[in-house]
Amino acid sequence: MSRLSVPSFESATGATAEIYSQIKKAIGSVPNTYAAIGAHGPAALKAMLAADAVLASGTLTKRDQETIKLVVSGVTGCDYCEAAHSLLGNLAGLKPDELKKLRDGHPTGDAKRDALVRFVRTLAETSGTVSDDDFAAIKAAGYTDAQLVDISLAFATIIFTNVFNRINDTEIDFPAAA
């Protein structure tokens, strides 16, 4: 059970009610993590959704975005985001066997995707400046400077929800990652 209280959608007011309405209109429901963030920090939720909108119009494919979010969620241990981004990854065209390999840390067989996974996992598991070899490997895989910016943005947005869900112990309202 989630740790932070979340009022019913019907009783939400002001900025919280406004952002719930926007989310519900866009995707049909308000996921538990958005509900909890919006109940206590509607401006934070609005900023996160704006960052995701920028990412959606950026240089990475939806598959790449979901790959990043799934890998980071696995490293941080966010079961909520692993479930959510397994579903969203599937909707973006990642096959169930690819999703399982991504969650388990195994190569997918797609050289470019596997380079992205290695790079993102390195970012998530280490600190300090990325090594010249790691930088050269992601560039050699074909990722552009603009895509490196978008990789950073995808990483930042998922870290926000990962950390929040770990604090809140958000109740999962997506199918469990299989």
Secondary structure as the mmCIF struct_conf table of DSSP 4:
data_model
#
loop_
_struct_conf.conf_type_id
_struct_conf.id
_struct_conf.beg_label_comp_id
_struct_conf.beg_label_asym_id
_struct_conf.beg_label_seq_id
_struct_conf.end_label_comp_id
_struct_conf.end_label_asym_id
_struct_conf.end_label_seq_id
BEND BEND1 ARG A 3 LEU A 4
HELX_RH_3T_P HELX_RH_3T_P1 PHE A 9 SER A 11
HELX_RH_AL_P HELX_RH_AL_P1 GLY A 14 ILE A 27
BEND BEND2 GLY A 28 SER A 29
HELX_RH_AL_P HELX_RH_AL_P2 ASN A 32 HIS A 40
HELX_RH_AL_P HELX_RH_AL_P3 PRO A 42 ALA A 56
TURN_TY1_P TURN_TY1_P1 SER A 57 SER A 57
BEND BEND3 GLY A 58 LEU A 60
HELX_RH_AL_P HELX_RH_AL_P4 LYS A 62 THR A 76
TURN_TY1_P TURN_TY1_P2 GLY A 77 GLY A 77
HELX_RH_AL_P HELX_RH_AL_P5 ASP A 79 LEU A 91
TURN_TY1_P TURN_TY1_P3 ALA A 92 GLY A 93
HELX_RH_AL_P HELX_RH_AL_P6 PRO A 96 ASP A 104
TURN_TY1_P TURN_TY1_P4 GLY A 105 GLY A 105
BEND BEND4 GLY A 109 GLY A 109
HELX_RH_AL_P HELX_RH_AL_P7 ALA A 111 GLU A 125
BEND BEND5 GLY A 128 THR A 129
HELX_LH_PP_P HELX_LH_PP_P1 VAL A 130 SER A 131
HELX_RH_AL_P HELX_RH_AL_P8 ASP A 132 ALA A 140
TURN_TY1_P TURN_TY1_P5 ALA A 141 GLY A 142
HELX_RH_AL_P HELX_RH_AL_P9 ASP A 145 ASN A 168
TURN_TY1_P TURN_TY1_P6 ASP A 169 ASP A 169
HELX_LH_PP_P HELX_LH_PP_P2 THR A 170 ILE A 172
BEND BEND6 PHE A 174 PHE A 174
HELX_LH_PP_P HELX_LH_PP_P3 PRO A 175 ALA A 177
#
